[in-house]
Amino acid sequence: MPSQDNRDPETHAIIGAAMEVHRQLGCGFFEAVYREALQQEPVEHNIPFQREVHIPTFYKRSRLAADYRADFICCDSVIIELKALQLPTGTEEARMINYLKATGHEVGLLLNFGTNSLEFRRFIFSKSAKSV
């Protein structure tokens, strides 16, 4: 019988790692503290990752001097953005969508450590949706 679990195993593992960081630290630290702590979790859970990856950004085929820097890229395909906000706004979500558009990555996770419980949002930007 096929599994009824429709979760993406990569993003599920990343969210689990972020939950462990939040369980250990709680809320109230700066983003840099969560970024440093989260760097340890992928190693423990065998999740391939790169930290603070510079990704070129283009405008009308011209490379801009201001590159985008992803907090993490996990599994060579998932952009991870960390926040430590008490009250997130739609701006963070809009940025994640723009990051996906600009980089060509299809999956992003926005992780907010600034509340009593970890908040996370998974974004999908389909390359085929751009042409519709």
ROROLUM-717895 format. One line per field, with one value per atom (N, C-alpha, C, O): x, y, z; residue number from 1. Coordinates in steps of 0.2 Angstrom, whole numbers. Each point is the difference from the previous one (the first is absolute). Example, Ala and Ser with C-alpha at 12.3 -4.5 7.8 and 13.67 -1.06 7.14 Angstrom:
! residues 2
x [66, -4, 4, 5, -7, 4, -4, 3]
y [-28, 6, 6, -1, 6, 6, 5, 6]
z [39, 0, 0, 3, -7, 1, 3, 1]
n [1, 1, 1, 1, 2, 2, 2, 2]
//
This chain:
! residues 132
x [4, -4, 4, 5, -6, 4, 0, -6, 11, 0, -5, -1, -3, -4, 3, -3, 10, 4, 2, 4, -7, 2, 5, 1, 2, 5, 7, 2, 1, 6, 5, 1, 3, 5, 5, 3, -1, 6, -3, 4, -9, -3, -2, 1, -4, -2, 6, 0, 6, 6, 3, 2, -3, 3, -4, 2, -9, -5, 2, -1, 2, 1, 6, 1, 5, 6, -1, 2, -6, -2, -4, 1, -6, -3, 4, -1, 6, 5, 4, 1, 1, 3, -5, 2, -8, -5, -1, -1, 1, -2, 6, -1, 7, 6, 1, 2, -3, 1, -6, 1, -7, -6, 0, 4, -8, 0, 4, 1, 1, 3, 7, 3, 0, 7, 0, -5, 11, 0, 1, 1, -2, 0, 7, 0, 5, 7, 1, 3, -7, 1, -3, 2, -8, -4, 4, 0, 2, 4, 6, 1, 3, 5, -2, 3, -8, -3, -2, 1, -5, -3, 5, -1, 7, 6, 2, 2, -3, 2, -5, 2, -8, -5, 0, 0, 1, 1, 6, -1, 6, 6, -3, 2, -5, -3, -5, 0, -4, -5, 2, -5, 11, 2, -3, -2, 0, -3, 5, 4, -2, 5, -2, -6, 10, -1, 6, 5, -7, 5, -2, -6, 10, -2, 2, 5, -10, 2, 2, 6, -10, 2, -1, -6, 11, -1, -3, 3, -9, -3, -1, -3, 6, -1, -7, -4, 3, -7, 1, 5, -10, 0, -6, -5, 6, -5, 1, 5, -10, 0, 7, 3, -1, 6, 6, 6, -6, 6, 1, -5, 11, 1, 0, 4, -7, 0, 5, 2, 1, 6, -3, 4, -10, -3, -2, -6, 10, -2, -5, 0, -4, -4, 4, 4, -5, 4, -5, -4, 3, -5, 3, 6, -10, 3, 3, 5, -9, 2, -3, -6, 9, -3, 1, 6, -11, 0, -1, -5, 8, -1, 0, -3, 8, 1, -6, 0, -6, -6, -5, -4, 5, -5, 3, 5, -7, 2, -3, -6, 10, -2, 1, 6, -11, 1, -3, -5, 10, -2, -2, 3, -8, -2, -1, -1, 2, -2, -4, 2, -8, -5, -6, -3, 1, -6, -6, -5, 5, -6, 2, 1, -1, 2, -5, -6, 8, -4, 0, 4, -8, 0, 7, 1, 3, 6, 5, 3, -3, 5, -3, 5, -11, -3, 2, 2, -3, 1, 7, 2, 3, 7, 2, 3, -6, 1, -2, 3, -9, -2, 5, 1, 1, 5, 6, 3, -1, 7, -1, 5, -11, -1, 0, 3, -6, 0, 7, 1, 2, 7, 5, 5, -6, 6, -2, 4, -10, -2, -2, -2, 3, -2, -7, -4, 1, -7, -3, -6, 10, -2, 4, 6, -10, 3, -4, -6, 10, -3, 1, 6, -11, 1, -1, -6, 11, 0, 0, 5, -10, 0, 1, -4, 9, 2, -2, 1, -5, -1, -6, -2, -2, -6, 0, 5, -10, 1, 0, 4, -7, 1, 3, -1, 6, 3, -6, -4, 5, -5, 4, 6, -9, 3, -5, -6, 9, -5, 5, 5, -8, 3, -3, -6, 11, -2, 2, 5, -9, 1, -1, -5, 11, -1, 2, 6, -11, 0, 3, -3, 8, 3, -5, 0, -5, -5, -5, -3, 2, -5, 2, -4, 11, 2, -2, -2, 1, -2, -8, -2, -2, -7, -3, -6]
y [-6, 6, 6, 1, 4, 6, 4, 0, 4, 5, 5, 3, -1, 6, 6, 6, -6, 6, 3, -2, 8, 4, 6, 4, -4, 5, -1, -6, 11, 0, -2, 4, -9, -3, 5, 1, 3, 5, 6, 1, 2, 6, -3, 4, -10, -3, 0, 2, -5, 0, 6, 1, 4, 7, 3, 3, -3, 2, -3, 3, -9, -4, 2, 1, 1, 3, 7, 1, 3, 6, 0, 4, -9, -1, -2, 3, -7, -1, 6, 1, 3, 6, 4, 3, -2, 4, -3, 4, -11, -3, 2, 1, -1, 1, 7, 2, 3, 7, 4, 5, -7, 4, 6, 0, 5, 6, 6, -1, 6, 6, 1, 5, -9, 1, 4, 0, 3, 2, -5, -6, 7, -5, -3, -6, 9, -2, -6, -5, 5, -6, -6, -5, 6, -6, -2, -6, 10, -2, -5, -5, 8, -4, -7, -5, 5, -6, -5, -6, 9, -4, -4, -5, 8, -2, -7, -4, 3, -7, -5, -6, 7, -5, -4, -6, 9, -4, -5, -5, 7, -5, -6, -5, 6, -5, -5, -6, 9, -3, -2, -2, 3, -2, 4, -3, 9, 4, 4, 5, -5, 4, 7, 2, 2, 7, 5, -2, 8, 5, 6, 2, 2, 6, 6, 0, 5, 7, -1, 3, -6, -1, 7, 2, 0, 6, -2, -4, 7, -2, 6, 5, -5, 6, 2, -5, 11, 3, 4, 3, -4, 3, 4, -1, 6, 5, 1, 3, -5, 0, -2, 3, -9, -4, 3, -2, 8, 3, -3, 1, -3, -2, 6, 5, -5, 6, -1, -6, 11, 0, -2, -4, 5, -3, -7, -1, -4, -7, -1, 3, -8, -3, -5, -4, 4, -5, -4, 3, -9, -4, -2, -2, 1, -2, -7, -2, -2, -7, -3, 3, -7, -4, -7, -2, -2, -7, -5, 2, -7, -5, 2, -2, 7, 4, 3, 2, -2, 3, 4, 3, -3, 3, 6, 0, 6, 6, 1, -1, 2, 1, 8, 2, 1, 7, 0, -3, 5, 1, 7, 5, -5, 6, -1, -6, 12, -1, 6, 5, -5, 5, -1, -6, 10, -1, 1, -4, 8, 1, 0, 5, -11, 0, 4, 0, 3, 3, -3, -5, 7, -3, 1, -3, 8, 2, -6, -1, -3, -6, -5, -3, 2, -5, 3, -4, 10, 3, -1, -1, 2, -1, -7, -1, -4, -7, -1, -4, 6, -1, 3, -3, 9, 3, -3, -1, -2, -4, -6, -2, -1, -6, 2, -4, 9, 2, 2, -2, 6, 2, -5, 0, -6, -5, -6, -4, 3, -6, -6, -5, 6, -5, -1, 5, -11, -1, 0, 1, -3, -1, 5, 0, 3, 4, -1, -2, 3, -1, 7, 2, 1, 6, -2, -3, 3, -2, 6, 4, -3, 5, -2, -4, 5, -2, 5, -1, 7, 5, 0, 5, -11, -1, -6, -3, 2, -5, -7, -4, 3, -6, 2, 5, -10, 1, 1, -4, 9, 1, -1, 2, -6, -2, 0, -1, 3, 0, -2, 2, -7, -3, 3, 1, 1, 4, -5, -3, 3, -3, 5, 3, -2, 4, -4, -2, 0, -5, 4, 5, -7, 3, 0, 5, -10, 0, 5, 2, 0, 5, 7, 4, -3, 7, 1, 6, -11, 0, 1, 1, -2, 0, 7, 1]
z [0, 0, 0, 4, -8, -1, 7, 3, -2, 6, -1, -6, 11, 0, 2, 0, 1, 2, -7, -4, 3, -6, 1, -4, 10, 1, -4, -1, -1, -3, 5, 5, -6, 6, 1, 6, -11, 1, 4, 5, -7, 4, 7, 5, -4, 6, 5, 6, -9, 4, 2, 6, -10, 1, 6, 4, -5, 5, 7, 5, -5, 6, 3, 7, -11, 3, 3, 5, -8, 2, 7, 4, -4, 6, 6, 6, -7, 5, 3, 6, -11, 2, 4, 5, -7, 4, 7, 5, -5, 6, 5, 6, -8, 4, 2, 6, -11, 2, 1, 4, -6, 1, -4, -5, 6, -4, 4, 6, -10, 4, -2, 2, -6, -3, -7, -3, 1, -6, -5, 1, -8, -5, 0, -1, 2, 0, 4, -1, 7, 5, -3, 1, -4, -2, -6, -1, -3, -6, 2, -3, 8, 2, 3, -1, 5, 3, -5, 0, -5, -5, -5, -3, 3, -4, 3, -4, 10, 3, -1, -1, 0, -1, -6, 0, -6, -6, 0, -3, 6, 1, 4, -2, 7, 5, -4, 2, -7, -3, -7, -4, 2, -7, -5, -6, 7, -5, -4, 4, -10, -3, -1, -1, 3, 0, -1, 0, -2, -1, 4, -1, 4, 4, -4, -3, 4, -3, -7, -1, -3, -7, -4, 0, -4, -4, -7, -3, 2, -7, -4, 2, -8, -4, -2, -1, 0, -1, -7, -1, -3, -7, -1, 3, -7, -2, -7, -2, -2, -7, -3, -4, 6, -2, 2, -2, 6, 3, 7, 4, -2, 7, 4, -1, 7, 4, 5, 2, 1, 5, 6, 4, -2, 6, -1, -2, 4, 0, 6, 5, -6, 6, 4, -3, 9, 4, 4, 5, -7, 4, 6, 1, 5, 6, 0, 2, -6, -1, -7, -2, -1, -5, 2, 1, 0, 2, -6, -4, 4, -5, -7, -5, 4, -6, -4, -6, 10, -4, 5, -3, 9, 5, 3, 3, -5, 3, 7, 1, 4, 7, 2, -1, 3, 3, 7, 2, 2, 7, 2, -2, 7, 3, 7, 3, 1, 7, 2, 3, -6, 1, 4, 0, 4, 4, -4, 1, -5, -5, -7, -3, 0, -7, -5, 2, -7, -5, -6, -1, -4, -7, -4, -5, 8, -3, -1, -5, 11, 0, -5, -4, 3, -5, -7, -4, 3, -7, -2, -6, 11, -1, -2, -5, 8, -1, -7, -4, 2, -7, -5, -5, 6, -4, 0, -6, 11, 1, -5, -4, 4, -4, -7, -4, 2, -7, -2, -6, 10, -2, -1, -4, 8, 0, -4, -2, 0, -4, 5, -3, 9, 5, 1, -1, 2, 0, 7, 1, 4, 7, 5, -1, 5, 5, 7, 0, 5, 7, 4, 0, 2, 5, 7, 2, 2, 7, 4, 0, 5, 4, 8, 2, 1, 7, 5, 6, -8, 4, 4, 4, -4, 3, 5, 0, 4, 5, -3, 3, -9, -3, -7, -3, 0, -6, -5, -1, -3, -6, -6, -1, -4, -6, -6, 1, -7, -5, -6, -1, -3, -6, -6, -1, -3, -7, -6, 0, -4, -7, -5, -1, -3, -6, -6, -2, -2, -6, -6, -1, -2, -6, -5, -4, 4, -6, 2, -5, 11, 2, -3, -2, 1, -3, -7, -2, -2, -7, -1, -5, 10, 0, 0, 0]
n [1, 1, 1, 1, 2, 2, 2, 2, 3, 3, 3, 3, 4, 4, 4, 4, 5, 5, 5, 5, 6, 6, 6, 6, 7, 7, 7, 7, 8, 8, 8, 8, 9, 9, 9, 9, 10, 10, 10, 10, 11, 11, 11, 11, 12, 12, 12, 12, 13, 13, 13, 13, 14, 14, 14, 14, 15, 15, 15, 15, 16, 16, 16, 16, 17, 17, 17, 17, 18, 18, 18, 18, 19, 19, 19, 19, 20, 20, 20, 20, 21, 21, 21, 21, 22, 22, 22, 22, 23, 23, 23, 23, 24, 24, 24, 24, 25, 25, 25, 25, 26, 26, 26, 26, 27, 27, 27, 27, 28, 28, 28, 28, 29, 29, 29, 29, 30, 30, 30, 30, 31, 31, 31, 31, 32, 32, 32, 32, 33, 33, 33, 33, 34, 34, 34, 34, 35, 35, 35, 35, 36, 36, 36, 36, 37, 37, 37, 37, 38, 38, 38, 38, 39, 39, 39, 39, 40, 40, 40, 40, 41, 41, 41, 41, 42, 42, 42, 42, 43, 43, 43, 43, 44, 44, 44, 44, 45, 45, 45, 45, 46, 46, 46, 46, 47, 47, 47, 47, 48, 48, 48, 48, 49, 49, 49, 49, 50, 50, 50, 50, 51, 51, 51, 51, 52, 52, 52, 52, 53, 53, 53, 53, 54, 54, 54, 54, 55, 55, 55, 55, 56, 56, 56, 56, 57, 57, 57, 57, 58, 58, 58, 58, 59, 59, 59, 59, 60, 60, 60, 60, 61, 61, 61, 61, 62, 62, 62, 62, 63, 63, 63, 63, 64, 64, 64, 64, 65, 65, 65, 65, 66, 66, 66, 66, 67, 67, 67, 67, 68, 68, 68, 68, 69, 69, 69, 69, 70, 70, 70, 70, 71, 71, 71, 71, 72, 72, 72, 72, 73, 73, 73, 73, 74, 74, 74, 74, 75, 75, 75, 75, 76, 76, 76, 76, 77, 77, 77, 77, 78, 78, 78, 78, 79, 79, 79, 79, 80, 80, 80, 80, 81, 81, 81, 81, 82, 82, 82, 82, 83, 83, 83, 83, 84, 84, 84, 84, 85, 85, 85, 85, 86, 86, 86, 86, 87, 87, 87, 87, 88, 88, 88, 88, 89, 89, 89, 89, 90, 90, 90, 90, 91, 91, 91, 91, 92, 92, 92, 92, 93, 93, 93, 93, 94, 94, 94, 94, 95, 95, 95, 95, 96, 96, 96, 96, 97, 97, 97, 97, 98, 98, 98, 98, 99, 99, 99, 99, 100, 100, 100, 100, 101, 101, 101, 101, 102, 102, 102, 102, 103, 103, 103, 103, 104, 104, 104, 104, 105, 105, 105, 105, 106, 106, 106, 106, 107, 107, 107, 107, 108, 108, 108, 108, 109, 109, 109, 109, 110, 110, 110, 110, 111, 111, 111, 111, 112, 112, 112, 112, 113, 113, 113, 113, 114, 114, 114, 114, 115, 115, 115, 115, 116, 116, 116, 116, 117, 117, 117, 117, 118, 118, 118, 118, 119, 119, 119, 119, 120, 120, 120, 120, 121, 121, 121, 121, 122, 122, 122, 122, 123, 123, 123, 123, 124, 124, 124, 124, 125, 125, 125, 125, 126, 126, 126, 126, 127, 127, 127, 127, 128, 128, 128, 128, 129, 129, 129, 129, 130, 130, 130, 130, 131, 131, 131, 131, 132, 132, 132, 132]
//
